[in-house]
């Protein structure tokens, strides 16, 4: 891999091609991460505020989570097509379920004394969610984000592999049958390093934000 990326006569062109594909994969992972985390926050807030909704839809969510993503890909591609939508759906699915459980736990652990004060002053469930539950769930949000970043990379790679035919996911698909193992393992290495760097970035952001809030990480 080192020779392929740095010392071979074609290393410059090979490195440029992989970095271009990495940029596509990072954009796809960002789309999936934002969609999945956004949906998880909204769903967790609804489930915490309205318990019957959680009792109705959580079993369905867990059932869908048990279906392998690769098996769902052809159906998702058939429904939404091969563009940005398939990236958003598949990346969002990978991010959504683990984030949902962690964020729900954080929201449900809001101090009851604060909720009682808000209710005593005439606050609604939405007010309690906004002023008490969400601030107390910030550590859980960051914990969910750290878990979801590698998942978003996986979702983006699978979407590219089976859906868009772009990015590093498509590179993996094309390199394997062509026996281009240097390109294959270089792509795997780049994906892994990118995931580690993004995870570390979220960890740094977590420490900075929680230090400002006077809260310790979960």
SVG drawing of the C-alpha trace seen along z (x, -y; Angstrom):
<svg xmlns="http://www.w3.org/2000/svg" viewBox="-50 -30 59 41">
<polyline fill="none" stroke="black" stroke-width="0.4" points="0.0,0.0 2.8,-2.4 4.5,-1.8 1.2,-2.1 0.5,-5.5 4.0,-7.1 6.8,-5.4 5.5,-3.7 6.0,-5.6 2.2,-6.1 1.8,-6.9 0.8,-10.5 -2.0,-9.6 -3.1,-6.7 -3.1,-8.9 -5.1,-11.7 -7.7,-9.2 -8.2,-7.7 -8.4,-11.2 -10.9,-12.3 -13.0,-9.3 -12.5,-9.8 -14.0,-13.3 -17.1,-11.8 -17.4,-9.2 -17.0,-11.9 -19.7,-14.0 -22.0,-10.9 -21.1,-10.0 -22.0,-13.5 -25.4,-13.3 -26.1,-10.0 -24.9,-11.3 -27.0,-14.4 -30.1,-12.6 -29.7,-9.8 -28.8,-12.0 -31.6,-14.4 -34.2,-11.7 -32.9,-10.0 -33.2,-13.3 -36.7,-13.9 -37.8,-10.3 -36.2,-10.1 -37.9,-13.4 -41.3,-12.1 -40.8,-8.7 -39.8,-10.4 -42.7,-12.9 -45.3,-10.4 -44.8,-7.0 -47.5,-5.3 -45.7,-6.3 -42.5,-4.6 -44.4,-1.5 -45.9,-1.4 -43.0,-2.1 -39.9,-0.9 -40.6,2.8 -41.0,1.9 -37.7,0.0 -35.9,2.9 -37.3,5.3 -36.1,3.2 -32.7,3.0 -32.3,6.7 -32.5,6.8 -29.0,6.7 -28.4,3.5 -27.0,5.3 -30.3,7.2 -32.3,4.0 -30.2,2.1 -31.9,3.4 -35.3,2.5 -34.1,-1.0 -32.5,-1.6 -35.6,-0.6 -37.7,-2.9 -35.5,-6.1 -33.2,-5.6 -29.4,-5.8 -28.8,-9.4 -28.3,-11.3 -31.5,-9.8 -30.1,-6.3 -27.0,-7.7 -29.2,-9.6 -31.5,-6.6 -28.8,-4.0 -26.4,-6.2 -29.4,-7.4 -30.4,-3.8 -27.0,-2.9 -26.8,-6.0 -30.4,-6.1 -30.9,-3.0 -27.9,-3.2 -28.2,-6.9 -31.9,-6.6 -31.3,-4.3 -28.5,-6.5 -30.4,-9.8 -33.6,-8.4 -31.6,-7.3 -30.1,-10.8 -33.4,-12.6 -35.2,-10.3 -32.5,-11.0 -33.3,-14.7 -33.5,-15.8 -37.1,-15.5 -36.8,-18.5 -36.3,-20.8 -39.3,-19.2 -41.4,-19.8 -40.4,-23.5 -41.3,-23.9 -44.6,-22.2 -45.3,-24.3 -44.8,-27.5 -47.2,-26.3 -44.6,-24.8 -45.6,-22.3 -44.0,-19.0 -42.2,-20.7 -40.9,-23.4 -39.6,-20.7 -38.0,-19.0 -36.3,-22.1 -35.2,-23.6 -34.4,-20.5 -34.1,-17.3 -32.1,-18.4 -29.4,-20.3 -29.0,-17.3 -28.8,-14.9 -25.8,-16.7 -23.3,-14.1 -25.5,-11.4 -25.8,-13.3 -22.0,-13.4 -21.7,-9.7 -24.2,-8.9 -22.3,-11.0 -19.0,-9.2 -20.7,-5.8 -22.4,-7.1 -19.4,-8.6 -17.9,-5.2 -21.4,-3.9 -22.0,-6.8 -18.8,-5.8 -20.0,-2.2 -23.4,-3.3 -21.8,-5.6 -19.5,-2.9 -22.3,-0.3 -24.5,-2.9 -21.7,-3.6 -20.9,0.1 -24.5,1.1 -26.2,-2.2 -24.4,-5.1 -21.2,-3.5 -19.2,-6.5 -16.6,-7.1 -14.5,-4.6 -17.3,-2.1 -17.4,-1.8 -13.6,-1.6 -13.8,1.5 -16.4,3.1 -14.3,2.5 -10.9,3.4 -11.8,6.8 -12.9,8.6 -10.0,6.9 -7.5,8.3 -6.3,4.7 -5.3,5.5 -3.0,2.6 -5.8,0.2 -8.3,2.3 -6.2,2.2 -5.2,-1.4 -8.9,-2.3 -9.6,-0.3 -6.7,-2.0 -7.9,-5.5 -11.5,-4.7 -10.2,-3.4 -7.9,-6.4 -10.7,-8.8 -13.1,-7.2 -10.5,-7.4 -9.8,-11.1 -13.5,-11.9 -14.1,-10.0 -11.2,-12.0 -12.6,-15.2 -16.0,-14.5 -14.2,-13.6 -12.4,-17.0 -15.6,-18.9 -17.3,-16.9 -14.6,-17.9 -14.8,-21.6 -18.6,-21.8 -19.0,-19.9 -16.2,-21.9 -18.2,-25.1 -21.3,-23.5 -19.5,-22.2 -20.5,-18.6 -18.4,-15.5 -18.5,-13.1 -20.6,-9.9"/>
</svg>
